[in-house]
């Protein structure tokens, strides 16, 4: 069995323990993370160390807020990047939202919290992790999002983002390494074409593509609808710098593929100057850093689906808006 296969086996045990009836989320976490794992979680958690702190600060309050908390993942796969072995998954936590969480007023109904994770593995355990949560998605769906001038509030938010249309997102089998390499190459070339005047990223996408964005941005079906968002989004900023560019303070911690599935993440992966108002915040010409996680699915020579996370609370904080300091019942 290859190292990728062994790591995917560990990931499978981790996520299946969390969604099956009678599963124990704590047991899953303690069995998956190394004792001293560096666990990076979106703002306001940021940096945690080891499964005990992760459970204490993140999981336990979530379990209190969401009765019958469960989790289901619709995409999972593994690969290697720059000499490191990685696994990834994305899906949803869900449960009855009956008590406040992070100051968000509960709905008293079934609610969903989108999650995406990247883990660098050593000896079958996660030693370095990056965990994205779309907290604004939960807030918008629950009617608790305080920013009125937000693209995802105005248009393009479905309330729950589906998994792959091909229904094969759980890639537990071994895939052809050469095909996986070509998938990484396709995405890398596409990313290098973003923020170009001639929209050079277009040829990499199917006309009927699906872009499942962070809820504050919205989600879009079809190349032209996505372009309507992407071009205006790029226009709100200048001096786009992405990836591991010397002196940029950005870094892609991983990018890998497993067959037709590709992922990439940075903490942060983008930095840019705010040139226009965005998410209801005026431009003061400040440089912003964005933590971003992406998952893609290809069909043939084109990309057809893309799931995206951006740590929006962290971006807002840099613009002078502390989402959680403003999260009172009066504000929401």
N, C-alpha and C positions, 0 to 999 in steps of 0.2 A: 504494500500500500504506500502511495506517495505521501509526502509531507502535507501537500494540499488536501488530499483525501482525509488524512488523519485530523487535520484542523477542522475540516468541514464536518466530520463526525462529532467533534467536540461542540461545534456551533449548533449542530442539529439537536444534541442532547440539551443544550442550554435553552434554546427557544421552545422546544417541545414540552419541556417541564413547565413552561410558563403559560401554555394555552390549554393543556389537557385538563379534564375534570380531575380535581383533587391535586393539581400541580402546586408546587410550593415555590414562589418566586425567590424567597431567600435561599432555599436549597440550590436553586439554579444558579444564582449569583455566586454563592460561596464555592460551588463546584467548578465555576468557569474562570473566575478572575484569580490571578496570582495575589498572594497576601499583600504585596507591596505595589500592586498595579497602579500606574498613573492614569487616572480616569478623568478625562476632560469632558465636561457637560456644559451645554449652553448656559448663558447668563439667566438667572442669578447664581447658579451653582459654580461654574467655571472649573476650578481645579480641586479634585478629590483624590484621596490616596487609599487604595485598598477596598475590598468589598465591604468591610465593616462600616467605613465612613459613607460609602455609597448607599448602603441600606439605611443608615441612620439619618442622613440628610436628604436623600431623594426618595427611596422606595417607601419607607415607613410613613412619611407624610402623605404620599400619593395613595397608599392603601387606606389611610384614615379618611381621605377625601372621597375616594371612589370605592363604594361598597362592591364586593364581589369582583375586585380587580382581576382582570385577565389580560393576556397579550396574545396577539396573533401576528405572524410575519408572513408576507406574501412574496418575499424575495430574499434569497440567501445564497451566497456563493463564496469562493475563496480564490486566492492567487498569491503572487509574490511581486514585490516592488523593491528595487534598490537593495537587494539582499535580505529583505525582511519578508516573513510569511504573514499573510493577512486573511481575515474573514470579514464578511459584512452581512448585514440583514436590515430590512426595513419593513414596517407594518404599523400596528396600532396597539396601544393600551386602551382598554375600555372598561366601563363599569358604571354604576349609578353614582352620579356626581351629587353627593348629599351634604358635603361640608366644604368650607372654603379651602382653596389651594392657592398658595402664593398671593393671597389677598383677593383672588377671583371669587366672586359670589357664585355659589352652586346653583344648578338648575333643578335639582331634585329628580332628574331624568337620566336615562342612558346617555353617556357622552364618550367621545373618542379623543385620544391624544396621540398624534402621529409621532413616530420615533424612527430614527435611522442610526445605525451603529457601525463603527469600524473598529477592528481589534487586531493589533499586532500580537502574534502568537509565539510563545516559546515553550517547548515541552508540553504542548497540549493545553496551555493556559494563556489567558489574555494578560499581557504585561503593559500594554500601552493602548488606551482606548479613547475614542472620540464619539460622543453621543449627542445627537441632534434631537431636539424636541420642537415641534411647531406649536409653541404656546399660543401665538396669535390665532392659529386655526381653531383651537378650542374656544378662545374668547369670542371670535367672530360667530361661530356656530351657536354659542350660548347667548349671543346678544350682549357681550360684555366688552367689546373692543372699543376703546375710548377715542381712537383717531378716526375722524370722519373722512379726512382727505387721504384715503388709502385705496389704491387700485383694487385690492382684493375685497374690500367692503362694497365698492361700487359695482364691480363686475367680475365675472370669471371665478367665483368661488362656489363649489358644489356641496360643501358640507362634509364630504368624505371622499377621499381620493382612492380610486380603484387600483388594484394590482395589475400585472401584465395582462394584456388582452389575450396573449397566447396561453395563459394559464400554466406556465412552466417556470415560474420564477424561482422555485426551490431547486437549485441546481446541485443535488446531492451526488450525481454521477460524475465521473471524470470526463473532461472534455479535451478535444484536440488542442495541444499547446500552440500550434501554429495558427489555428483559427482564433484563439484567445489573443495572441500577439497582434493579429491583424485588427481585432476589435479595439485594442488599446490604441493602435496607430490611427485608426479612423477618428476616435474621439480626440486624441491629442491634436491632430491636424485641424479638426473643427474648432477646438478651443482657441487655437492660434489665429483663427479667422474672425473671432468676435471683435467687436468695437472697431470695425473697418468701415470706411466710407462707402465701399461698394457692396457691403453686406456679404462678404465672401464666405460666410458660414452657411448660406442657403443651400448650396449643392449637396451638403451632407445629410439633408433632411428629406423625408418623404413628404409629399404635399398634404397627406392626411395625418401628419404627426400629432402627438398629444404631448403637451408640456404641462406637467403637474407641479406648479410652483408653490413657494411658500405662500400661505394664505393671505398675507399682507400685500402680496403682489398679484395674486390671482392665478388661475389655470386657463389654458387656451388650447383649442382644438383647431387644427389646420395651420399650415405654414403662414398664411397671410395674417391670421388673427394673432399668432405668436409674434410675427414681425411688428405688428402694431404696438405691442407691449415692449419688445426688446429694443427697438430703435429709440422709443421715447425714454426708456430706462437708461440706455447708454447716454442719451443726450442730457440727462440730469446730472451727469458727472463728466469730469475731464481727467486727463492723465491716467487712464486706466493702466494698472500694472498688475499682472497676475502671475501666479506660480512662483517658482524658485529663482527669481531674478536677483542677482547680487545687489545688495543695498536696498531691496524693496521692502523688507520686513514681512514679506509674505512667504508661505511655504506650503506646497502640497505634501502632506505627510504620506499620502499613498495615491496610486492610480494603478488599477489592475483589471483584468477581465477574466471571465470564465465562460467560454463559448460565446454566445450572443449577448452576454450581460457584461456591463462595464461600470466601474465606479471610480470616483475621485473625490478627494477631500482636502481642505486646507484650513489652517487654524492660526491666522487667517490665510485665505488664498487670493484675495483681491485687495488692492488699495487704490483709492481714487480721490479726486477733489470734488466736493459737492459744488456744482455750478448753478443749480436751480433748486427751488423748493422740492422736497421729497418727503413722503409720509407725513405731510402736514407740518414739516419743520422748515423754516427759512434757511436759505443758503448763506453761510458766513465764510465760504471759501475754505472750509476745514477739510483736511485729509481724513478719510474714513477707512477703516479696515473691516473686511467682511469675512466671517467664518462661513464656509460654504461646503455642503455635501451634495453630491450628484450621483444618481444611478441612471443608466441608459439601457435600452434594449434595441438591438439592430435587427433588421430583416434584410438579408442579402447585403447590398452595398449602401444601404441607407439607414439612418437612425429613425426610429418610429415612435419611441416613448422616452420620456425623461422626467424623473422624479427629483425635485430640488428642495433642499433646505437652506435657509439663511438664518443665522442667529439674529433675528430682527430686534429683540430686546437689547442686545449688545450694540447694534448699529444705532438704535435710538439713543442709548446712553451716551454714545460719542457725540450725538447731535444736541446733547443737553436735555434730553427727555428721559427721565427715569420712570419707566413703565410701571414698576412695582411700587415706587413711592407714591404714585398717583392712583394706585389701585385700591380705592376705598369704595364702599357701597354707593356713596354719593356720585363718585366719578364713573361708575360702571352701570 
